[in-house]
């Protein structure tokens, strides 16, 4: 007998998004900048899936594309957040499946990871505001 998969609540998606950004913070403090960036992407992805669940009352698609999820939900970001989410979307594959670790370590240095972490927190706060509307 197949068991029906129950969707997480929007609130549960956001709890996990916050947990992931907190873990990104811990990775940043330990100097694991690639994982900082990866977890930032994961945090925003989960927040978007929470909003998807809220809108459609259904299980979100198993994808990592932030732009796709944003369009499906019908979100209109402020310009600065739109630029950030677009840029963050591009880092999903390289940080998830790096071709060459040495190259990524140079590309995602402390300065860049710090900016991504700061903007992720700002974006997550904005997305949480949509949860309560």
C-alpha positions, -999 to +999 in steps of 0.1 A: +000+000+000+014+034-009+015+060+018+003+095+008+031+121+013+019+149+034+031+184+026+050+204+052+032+234+064+044+268+052+056+275+088+076+243+088+093+253+056+102+286+072+115+270+104+138+249+082+149+280+062+158+298+094+177+267+106+196+266+073+206+303+075+217+298+111+238+269+099+252+291+071+262+315+098+281+287+117+298+276+084+308+312+078+323+315+113+343+283+107+356+295+074+336+270+053+325+296+028+313+273+000+289+257+025+279+291+036+268+300+001+252+265-004+231+269+027+221+304+019+206+291-014+189+263+005+174+287+030+158+309+003+147+278-016+129+264+015+113+298+022+100+299-014+087+264-011+069+275+021+052+303+001+044+279-027+028+256-002+008+285+012-004+296-022-012+262-037-019+240-007+003+214-024+037+199-022+062+221-040+082+208-070+115+191-062+136+217-079+163+241-068+156+269-092+147+301-072+136+320-103+111+292-113+097+291-077+095+329-076+075+330-109+052+302-098+043+320-066+040+354-084+064+373-062+076+407-071+108+415-052+121+450-046+149+455-072+178+449-049+164+416-037+155+406-073+191+411-083+204+391-053+180+362-058+189+360-095+226+359-086+220+334-058+202+312-082+233+309-103+254+296-075+233+266-067+249+241-091+286+250-086+283+250-048+262+219-048+284+199-072+317+216-075+339+208-105+371+219-088+373+227-051+403+249-054+386+272-079+355+275-057+376+283-026+390+313-044+357+324-059+337+321-027+360+338-003+352+354+030+342+387+015+318+372-010+303+347+014+297+375+039+278+396+013+257+365+003+249+357+039+239+393+047+217+395+017+202+360+024+191+372+058+176+403+043+157+383+017+145+357+042+131+385+064+113+399+034+099+365+024+088+358+059+068+390+056+049+375+027+040+345+048+018+366+071+000+384+043 
